[in-house]
Amino acid sequence: MSWTDERVELLKKMWGEGQSASQIAKELGGVTRNAVIGKVHRLGLSNRAGAAGAAKTDPKPAAKADAKPKPAPKPVPTPPKPVKPEVVMETKSATPPPSPRRQIIPAGQPLPPQPSANEISPEALAKVNAVEKKAKKLSLMELTERTCKWPVGDPATENFWFCGLPVQQGKPYCEAHVGVAFQPMSSRRDRRR
């Protein structure tokens, strides 16, 4: 979907009429509510919260002609700060102290979607089950570029861990998990039929 001039004009018109981003997305088709919100932001259209709120409020009744305006409050002077004798302190370098967290370096390749158990050959499944019995069971913070990143269990529970065995060269998983994650193209085609 691309933002053609007609679609942008329709967006501006509907936004100006006070329609929600969801309604606009539905009318435009092929675009999400968030895409509409992003486009409104990039176009610099009004926030409508202030404009709609101001339009809905009743105007205040006119002030009486004989009413006297209130005098402006007088500013309270702040007392001067006492001057302290100058203390010479040792200055440190302008660089901030190193953060205790190590920088996270993204992996070289995205992880593929994991197949379900019924898509894995029985031999590969048996090999994975044997490997998971001797796995190191690492937490997310213990993973390195040399440890298998295959997740095991439900991330919402305490029994969630990563394999942690040595990875196969150029892959994010150990040999057994590579056999499950990276399947030949022909077997993937056969599954779709």
Secondary structure, DSSP 8 states (H G I E B T S, - for coil): ----HHHHHHHHHHHHTT--HHHHHHHH-S--HHHHHHHHHHHT---SHHHHHHHHS-------TT---------------------------SS----SS------SS-------GGGS-HHHHHHHHHHHHS---B-GGG--TTB---EES-TTSTT-EE--SB--TTSSS-HHHHHHHS--HHHHHHHH-
